[in-house]
Amino acid sequence: MRITFALLLLLLLISAGFVISSASKGPDVRLFQFAKRQAERGNLKAQYDLALLYANGKGTATNETEAMKWIRKAAAQGEPRSQALLGASYANGGKGSPQDDIEAEKLFRKSAEQGWAEGQHNLACCYMDGRGIKQDDKLALEWFSKAAAQGYADAQYHVAHFFLKGRAVDKDEAEGVKWLAKAAEQGHANAQFYLGSAYAIGAGVRQDYVQAYKWVTLALEQGKGDKAALPALKEKMTPEQIKEAERLASESKSRHLQKPQP
């Protein structure tokens, strides 16, 4: 189970619109001061936001200790995003939290039961790997499915593999490819490679070398997949097909880069 606290925090910073910059210090300071006032008054959202500001050094000096203090405060009062982050810190150890799978699972469950997709995904990982709780593929798939339905790409990728492998569910390659496509469209590199592989051999989808080349290209550009896959595909394609696949890959990258953050 790969639940990296630093990565989670960075992704949340980006999704919250806190882009690292040395400019606009005035607005950043005012935002920090406002969040701090609201957090000290017990506003849970402000406590979570304040933790992100401390973690990213927005409007104040970077202070991981203060960031974790406010994450803990918010989590203790039931704020689901904070519970998921704190759970990740226990799952990995560090950031002021000892490594503790049991505590991590408890926090993920609290977050998941409130509908937070990240908490649902991480609880599913606990069930899948038997970390902090008895291993249970059926419950893992149940929680992955809940997060996947909310558009959480990692969960969509896991759901895909459960169907592709027939793990805790009847094997269904078409259903697996459907979920791979959902994750791949969001830029999930591993999903992109497996989707390309499915197109290459016609597993769960009609064989299509152009689509295969497109998705394998996108995955390799992110450092995922087998580099030998592309030359092998080229041997089966016409120059026109390769050109079309490269065009589609370029268009897909452009759409992904231009897509506004939620």
C-alpha positions, 0 to 999 in steps of 0.5 A: 500500500503506497500512501505517501503523506508528503504526496497526499499533502502536495496534491491537496495543496494543488487541488486547494489552489495553493500553488508555491510562489514567492509572489503575492505575499500580501494576499497570502499573509491576509489569507493565513491570518484569516484562516488562523483566526477562524481555526482558533475559533473552532472552524474545522475547515479553517483548521484544515486550511491552516494546516495546508498553509503552514505545510506550504509556507503560504503567508507564513514560514513553513512549519510542519509541526504546526501543520500537523498540530492543526491536522490533529485538531481537525481530525479529532473533531471529525474533519474527514480530509484531516482524518485521511491525512493523519491516517496516512502519517500513521501508515507511513510513520514520521511527521510526528506520528509513529508507524501504526497500521491500526491507528491508520485504519481507524482514521481512514475508516472515520474519513471513509464513512463520511464519504471522503474518497481518499479515506475510502481508497486508503481503507480499501488498501488496508483491507487489500493488504491486511494492514491494521485489519484482517485481509478481506478482498470483498471489502477492499473492492467495496471501498475501492468502488465507493471511491472510484464512483467519486472519480478517484483515479487510484481507486478506479485503477484498483477496481479495474484490476479486481475485475481483470484478475477476477479477484473477489468478483467474477472476471470481467475484462470489459468491466476492467478495461472500462475502469482502466479507461476512467483512470487513464483519462485522468492521467493515471500512468499505470492505468494508461499502460495497462489500457494500452496493453489491453488495446494491443491484444484485444482484451476486454476491448476491440484490438486497436493498435492506434489506441494501444500506441497512444496510451502506451506513449502517455504512460512511458512519458510518465515513466511507467510501463515497459519501454519495449512495448512501443517498438513492438507495436510499431512493427505492427503499424503503418506509418499513417497509424503511428502518426495518428497515434502520436497526434492522439497522444499529443491531444490527450496531453494538451487536454489534461494540462488545460483541464482546470483543477477541481 
